Amino acid sequence: MDELDSEIVRLLQSDARQSNRELARRLGIAPSTCLERVRALTRRGVIRGYHADIDPAALNRGVQALVSVQVRPLSRGIIDAFKAFASGLPEVLHVFVLSGGDDFLLHVAVQDLDHLHAFLTDRLSKRGEITGFRTSVIFQQVSNTAPVRLPTPGQDL
């Protein structure tokens, strides 16, 4: 990615609803050049999509938690099967496959603490491959929704 690509990404992260014409104007380039750059970024997988950032509480998901999960035996089949299972649950927002003491981290969002408890006991504890899990309720969340490109090794910050 060159500087123009980085600036396109930065501007789209701040407002993905702006028109191609507005984006080109802000960049000081022709709309056709801008459109081709955005399409190239999409083809290369840099831009993976556009979405609306919705407040989970508006979807009756007022309680969020992180659930660390350990599974055994550790094998690709078990990992892939649990990943598919967890990602298919409506309560699960994100599934992270980890190294270290925990094998997975699930980001879940539910209506209330009673539903979190039911999720843990009715969904997770019944899985035979799960040997343990720990839950941390999220009180507040701050997200960096517009990360900038970090320098490559050897470049000055």
C-alpha positions as CSV (number, residue, x, y, z in Angstrom):
1,M,0.0,0.0,0.0
2,D,1.3,3.4,-0.9
3,E,0.4,6.7,0.8
4,L,-2.7,7.3,-1.4
5,D,-4.0,3.8,-0.6
6,S,-3.4,4.5,3.1
7,E,-5.3,7.8,2.9
8,I,-8.2,6.1,1.0
9,V,-8.5,3.5,3.8
10,R,-8.3,6.2,6.5
11,L,-11.0,8.3,4.9
12,L,-13.3,5.3,4.3
13,Q,-12.8,4.2,7.9
14,S,-14.0,7.6,9.2
15,D,-17.0,7.6,6.8
16,A,-17.6,4.7,4.5
17,R,-20.9,6.3,3.3
18,Q,-19.2,9.1,1.4
19,S,-19.5,9.0,-2.3
20,N,-16.7,8.2,-4.6
21,R,-16.8,11.8,-6.0
22,E,-16.5,13.2,-2.4
23,L,-13.7,10.8,-1.6
24,A,-11.8,11.8,-4.8
25,R,-12.3,15.5,-4.0
26,R,-10.9,15.1,-0.5
27,L,-7.9,13.2,-1.9
28,G,-7.4,15.7,-4.7
29,I,-7.6,13.0,-7.5
30,A,-9.9,12.2,-10.3
31,P,-13.0,10.2,-9.5
32,S,-12.0,7.5,-12.0
33,T,-8.6,7.1,-10.3
34,C,-10.3,7.0,-6.9
35,L,-12.8,4.3,-8.0
36,E,-10.0,2.1,-9.5
37,R,-7.9,2.4,-6.3
38,V,-10.9,1.5,-4.1
39,R,-11.7,-1.5,-6.4
40,A,-8.0,-2.6,-6.3
41,L,-8.0,-2.4,-2.5
42,T,-11.1,-4.5,-2.4
43,R,-9.7,-7.1,-4.8
44,R,-6.6,-7.4,-2.7
45,G,-8.6,-7.9,0.4
46,V,-7.5,-4.7,2.1
47,I,-11.1,-3.5,2.1
48,R,-13.2,-6.5,3.3
49,G,-16.6,-4.8,3.4
50,Y,-18.7,-2.0,4.8
51,H,-21.0,-2.2,7.7
52,A,-23.1,-0.3,10.2
53,D,-21.8,-0.1,13.8
54,I,-24.9,-1.1,15.8
55,D,-25.2,-0.7,19.6
56,P,-25.6,-4.2,21.0
57,A,-28.0,-2.9,23.6
58,A,-30.4,-1.8,20.8
59,L,-30.5,-5.5,19.8
60,N,-31.4,-6.6,23.3
61,R,-27.8,-7.6,24.0
62,G,-27.1,-5.4,27.1
63,V,-24.6,-7.8,28.7
64,Q,-21.3,-8.7,26.9
65,A,-18.7,-11.1,28.2
66,L,-15.4,-12.7,27.1
67,V,-15.3,-16.5,27.6
68,S,-11.9,-18.2,27.7
69,V,-12.3,-21.9,26.6
70,Q,-10.0,-24.8,26.9
71,V,-10.6,-27.9,24.7
72,R,-9.1,-31.4,24.6
73,P,-7.7,-33.3,22.9
74,L,-6.0,-30.6,20.9
75,S,-6.2,-31.5,17.3
76,R,-7.1,-29.7,14.1
77,G,-10.4,-31.6,13.9
78,I,-11.5,-30.6,17.5
79,I,-10.4,-27.0,16.9
80,D,-12.2,-26.7,13.6
81,A,-15.4,-28.4,15.0
82,F,-15.5,-26.1,18.0
83,K,-14.8,-23.0,16.0
84,A,-17.7,-23.9,13.6
85,F,-20.0,-24.7,16.6
86,A,-19.2,-21.5,18.5
87,S,-19.4,-19.2,15.4
88,G,-22.8,-20.6,14.7
89,L,-24.3,-19.6,18.1
90,P,-26.4,-16.4,17.9
91,E,-24.9,-15.2,21.2
92,V,-21.4,-15.2,19.9
93,L,-20.1,-12.1,18.2
94,H,-16.4,-13.1,17.7
95,V,-14.4,-16.3,18.0
96,F,-10.7,-16.1,18.5
97,V,-8.4,-19.2,18.3
98,L,-5.5,-18.7,20.7
99,S,-2.1,-20.0,21.7
100,G,-1.2,-20.3,25.4
101,G,-3.3,-21.6,28.2
102,D,-6.6,-20.9,26.6
103,D,-7.6,-22.3,23.2
104,F,-10.5,-20.0,22.3
105,L,-11.8,-16.6,23.4
106,L,-15.5,-16.0,22.7
107,H,-17.0,-12.5,22.7
108,V,-20.6,-13.0,23.5
109,A,-23.5,-10.6,23.9
110,V,-26.8,-11.6,25.6
111,Q,-29.9,-10.0,27.1
112,D,-28.9,-10.2,30.8
113,L,-26.9,-12.1,33.3
114,D,-29.5,-14.9,33.5
115,H,-29.1,-15.5,29.8
116,L,-25.3,-15.4,30.1
117,H,-25.6,-18.1,32.8
118,A,-27.9,-20.2,30.6
119,F,-25.5,-19.8,27.6
120,L,-22.6,-21.1,29.7
121,T,-24.5,-24.0,31.3
122,D,-26.8,-25.0,28.5
123,R,-24.5,-24.4,25.5
124,L,-20.9,-24.6,26.6
125,S,-20.8,-27.0,29.6
126,K,-22.5,-29.7,27.6
127,R,-19.7,-29.9,25.0
128,G,-17.6,-33.0,25.7
129,E,-14.4,-31.4,24.3
130,I,-14.5,-28.4,26.6
131,T,-12.3,-29.1,29.7
132,G,-12.9,-25.7,31.3
133,F,-13.9,-22.1,30.7
134,R,-13.7,-18.8,32.5
135,T,-16.0,-15.8,32.0
136,S,-15.3,-12.1,32.3
137,V,-18.2,-9.7,32.1
138,I,-17.4,-6.6,30.1
139,F,-18.3,-3.4,31.9
140,Q,-17.1,-0.9,29.2
141,Q,-15.6,-1.2,25.8
142,V,-13.5,1.2,23.8
143,S,-12.7,0.2,20.2
144,N,-10.2,1.5,17.7
145,T,-12.3,1.2,14.6
146,A,-9.9,3.0,12.4
147,P,-6.4,1.5,12.9
148,V,-3.6,3.1,10.9
149,R,-0.9,1.2,9.0
150,L,2.1,0.4,11.2
151,P,5.5,0.9,9.7
152,T,7.2,-2.2,8.2
153,P,10.3,-3.4,10.1
154,G,13.3,-1.1,9.5
155,Q,11.1,2.0,8.8
156,D,11.3,4.9,11.1
157,L,8.2,5.7,13.2
